Amino acid sequence: MKKITLFFIFIMAVSCGKDPVPKPKALLRLEYPIQKYIEVKTELPFTFEKNSFASEIDAIKVSRDQESFGLDINYPSLKGTIYLSYKEIHNNELDAYLKDAQNITQKHAQKADEIIEQPYDDNTRNVFGMFYEIGGNAASQSQFYVTDNVRHFVTGSLYFYTKPNYDSILPAADYLKKDIQHIMETIQWNE
């Protein structure tokens, strides 16, 4: 009996302490620099502004058929890239280019929760296009195209260097969405 009493006293002494308290829910706090834009001039027939937070643009990439040209706007700390592609319009190819840009976006529909289309028209700069915001675990969170409807056609896509997990990349995707929209708003054709 004496052993049992000592055992209970020992258990009571060891178990006495503060009641466990669950940790409060917390959100990841991510801070991105305020967007500051600088003009980008290349050998391509257009200029635009990019976020100074992005790294310098590498050399222009040329496709095998010499018909399209690419620029990559890299964000190493966000592990993402905005890929721009330029094609000159010849012989009424605009419809084919538009269908191709729309099909690329629709390929993400299998994984996307939603695809929001936002038309873009600027008659003063002669820039017309569409911005696609893709929600869900799709490979690309944003896509766009702009054209002057006569000679120039530019497409753009945002990709991250990671498996798509919408909740994890949403803050970075929102930050870069503003950069993409700024690119669309600042494209100037060099005539």
Secondary structure, DSSP 8 states (H G I E B T S, - for coil): -HHHHHHHHHHHHHH-S-------------------EEEEE-SSSEEEEEETTS------EE-TTSSEEEEEEEEGGGTEEEEEEEEE--TT-HHHHHHHHHHHHHGGGGTEEEEEEEEEEETTTTEEEEEEEEEES-SEEEEEEEE-SSSEEEEEEEEESS---HHHHHHHHHHHHHHHHHHHHH-EE--
